[in-house]
Amino acid sequence: MKRRRLTGLVAASTAAAVLAACSGGTRADTGGDPDTLTLASVDQGSIEAVVKAFEKVNPGVKVRFTTSGADQYQQQIRTKLASGTAPDVMSVWPGNGNPAATHVLAEPGYLLDLSDQPWSARLPAAMESVAQYKGKTYNAIFGQNGIGAVYNQQALDKADLTPPGTWTELLDFCAAAARKGTPAFALGNQDNWVTQIVLYALVATTVYGPDRDFDRKMRAGQVTFADSEWATALDKYVRMEKAGCFQKKPLGTSYEASQELAATGRTLGIVQGNWVIALLKNKNPTGEYTLKPLPATDDPAGFLMPAAAGAGYGVNAKTKNQQLALKFVDFVMSDEGMNLFAGKQGGLPSLSGTGYAADPSLADLSTFIEDDRTVPFMDMLWPNPKVQQTMLSGLQEIFSGQSTPEKVLKAMDAVYEPGD
């Protein structure tokens, strides 16, 4: 399959799979035991299989790992790195969009240079750009993800509805779903990072559809969030909420609870990254799920989808177990490692030629990637993490009635500082 040269990632945030806190280990410090690796990951539900496979091909090696949600992880990892208590290997997001992103962790010297690893030279140019800091590779990006509307086919059949193909149809779809007592989409805005996902799905088409050069213009100071189509996208997000597209009280619903709603058919779907499909299948193994673009206009030919490199893994520059840490990262970037992750997360490997067969649920995403109809997760190319954090807190305030789209976008403009 032809790969599009992707240029960035969420947060969410995007994406990489990011989930509720859960522990698979205890202390991070192994004291340099050459047969014990410590790992901190946000890839709950997929890292377990990768660890098991790594231990199998390395008899006698033990991986002690912890998993946690993105919000918790990003708050803690820099503190652990600064205090010398960080694990040997850790989740790292591409680019510069959040406190655990490549640039943010590489700049103070927290990450080991991975440029000499055999997979580094194989990264597509655009993925390489967000895995690097000042020309050196610090992030083993093993997959690529997309954001869209994930539909539960069983729930659709029961409601006698089909996925909408335009913005007008989307509002009609939400109204029809509400009349049948089953909201269209689950929304877990209790988890801060989730708030951005619907907005990114709308921004892809409304902002970048007419202007693929928007990010360059932002860096040049020629456009702003508040006076651009970002305002249109955010207004549509609010309109979706007012139109009943989501279940009641999204701020009182966690990401975990939103998965349960979508998997069990209490909503017709969920707007999320493709990583959620594997989680929905875990909750309802007989379910059939499909990822499609979230309509943002009435012109399907102009639809774009957010698609980008997912969170990868970096090595602690001060690890006492560098050889084993590098061996683990190389396994993650092997055909076996990438295919395991892709299969468990419902994603796509970052490197071509792995022999991976994509899940049929990703047919639309694969087509959009092949046709160059995707854009980066918006936060990845922002100049500092403050923009995303301002957006996330502002979106929660909008849903709680404490702020407005105009105020949030102006606040994002205020902290957008090119060159930081």
Secondary structure, DSSP 8 states (H G I E B T S, - for coil): ---------------S-----B-S-S-S--TT-TTEEEEEES-TTTHHHHHHHHHHHSTT-EEEEEE--HHHHHHHHHHHHHHT---SEEEEBSTTSSTTBHHHHHTTT-B---TTSTTGGGS-HHHHHHHEETTEE--B--EEEEEEEEEEHHHHHHHT-----SHHHHHHHHHHHHHTT--SEE--TTSGGGHHHHHHHHHHHHTTTT-TTHHHHHHTTS--STTSHHHHHHHHHHHHHHTT-B-S-GGG--HHHHHHHHHTTSSSEEEEETHHHHHHHHH-TT--EEEE----SS-GGG--EEEEE--EEEEBTT-S-HHHHHHHHHHHTSHHHHHHHHHHHT-EESSS-S-----GGGHHHHHHHHTT-EE--GGGGSSSHHHHHHHHHHHHHHHTTS--HHHHHHHHHHH--TT-
